[in-house]
Amino acid sequence: MGTRIMLVWLLAGLFVAPLPAIGKEARRMSELQISSPAFAHHGTIPARFTCDGVDVNPPLVLGTVPAGTRSLALVVDDPDAPVGMWVHWVMWNIPPETREIGDNSVPAGAVQGVNDWKRNRYGGPCPPSGTHRYFFKLYALDTTLTLPPSTTKVALERAMEGHILARGELQGSYRRH
């Protein structure tokens, strides 16, 4: 009897086709390059860009965007925070031709949302203990977003759904001394 049941399950598996993916989410997402001259991927973020320094954003270099990109969005967060994910920076409507974001600057036309300090600006690493990881996530979007400056990371991510053409990530770490 056990062999017969196994044979039925095996045959059933041969005739069950996966359902096709639906909508824009089905397209293959390409990779977007993001780096910083201030620190290497998986490297240490210099104190200048943290609460122990002048607490300004590090310079970022953005790669070529895919065809059809209408804007870029950036989220910086820390998954190692004691309270869970801590959001350091939220920004969208970065012009797609932007190839650099200088330290302590915001590209013309870009909008900054609210971070977890309830501020509309970059808030640098400031871990209460241990070494934390910080993810600089860059998104190429097929649209510009009409969102108020009170927008949070969660609301931005919801607005980006179905519009992401490419994604890139730069990770740095920091430990207070």
N, C-alpha and C positions, 0 to 999 in steps of 0.2 A: 504494500500500500504506500509506503514512504517513497519508493521509486516512482510510482505513478504520480504522486503529488508533485514531486520534484520535476518530472517531465512536463506536467501541465504548466507549472510556473515558468519553466524554461521556454516552452512554446509561446506562452502568453507574452513573455518579454521580447520575443522576435517580432511580434505583430503590433507592439505598442510603439508608435512613433512619437518623438518629443513634439510638443506644441511649438509653433514658430513664435519667435519674439515679436512683440508688437510695438510700433511707433519708433520714435527717434532713439529710444534707449537701446534698440536693437543694433544700431550701427556700431561699427568697431571704433572705439575711442583711440585716437593717436596720442602719443606721448609729447608733452610740452617740456622744454628745457627751462630750468630756473637754477641759478647759481649765485654765489656772492664772492666778490674779491676779498671780503673780510674774514671768511671762514670756509673750509671745505665741507662737502657733504659728509655728514656724520662727524664733523669736527666740532671744536669748542667755539662758541660764540664769544667774541671779545667783550670784556666788561663794559666798554664804552656804550654798547647797545643794550645794557641791562639797567636794573634799578641801582646797581652799584656804580654805574657810570653816569652818563648824561641822559640815558634812557631815550635814545632816538633810534629810529629804524636803521638797520644795516643797509648798505647798498646792495641792490639786487640786479642781476643781469638776466634778461628774459630772451628766450630763443624765438626762432621764427614760428609764427602761428599758422595754422592750417587755413586754406582757402575758405572763405565764408565767415571768418571770424569778425564779429561786429564790436566786441568788447572783451576785456579780460577782468577777472575777479581774483582777489587774493584773500586767503584766510590764514592766520597764524594762530596755532593753538598748542596747548601742552596737555597731553594725555596723562601725565604723571602727577598732576596736582592732587592734593589730598581730598579735595571735594569732587574729583572727577575731572572731566575735560575743562580746561581754563582757556578762554579765548583772549588772545593778545591784540589781534588786529583784524578788522573786517573792512574790505575795500572793493568796490566794483565800478564799472564803467571806465576802466582804465583803457585809454585808446589802444587799439590793436597794433599800431605802429610803434608803441613804446618798447624799447629794447633795454632801457636802464631806469631804475628807480634809485636816485641818489640817496645817500644817508641823510636822514632828517628831511625827507621831502615826499611830496605826494604829486603824482602826475596831474597836469592841467586837465580838468574835466572829470577826474575821478571823484567818487563820493566815499567818505569813510563812515562806516556804521559804528554801532556801540559795542565796545569790548566788555569783558567781565568786570572791569573797574568802573563801568558806566560812563566811559569817556569815548569821544569820537576821535581817536588817534591811536597810534601805536603805543603799546605798553610793553616794555621789554621784560625779559626773563627776570624773575625774582623768587626763585624757589625757597620755600621755608626751610627745607632740609634736603640733603642728598643732591644727586645729579638728576636733572630733568631733561627730557627731550622736547624740542620745539620743531613743529612742522610748518613750513612755509608752503602752502598749497596754492598753486596757480591754475586757473581755469580759463580756457578759451571758449567763448560763448558765441552762439549764432544770433544774438540779440543784444540790445542795450536794455538795461533794467530801469524801470521807473519805481524807485523805492525811496522812502524818506530816510534822512540821516538817523532816525531812531531804530533802523533795522538792525537786528541781531544776526549772528551766524546762522541760527536755525531758520530764520525767515529768509535769509539770503540763499541758503541751500535749497529751500523749498522753491524759491523763485527761479533758481538755475535748473531745476529738474526738466529734462527733455531738451535742454539748450546747450549742453556741454559737448564741445567738439574734441577737446583735448584737455589733458590734465598733467601737471608736473609737480614734483615735490622736492624740496630741499630740507634736510634735517640737520639741525645743530643741537648741541647740548650745552648746559651751563650748570655750574655748582658754585654757590657763594662761598667766599673765603673769610 
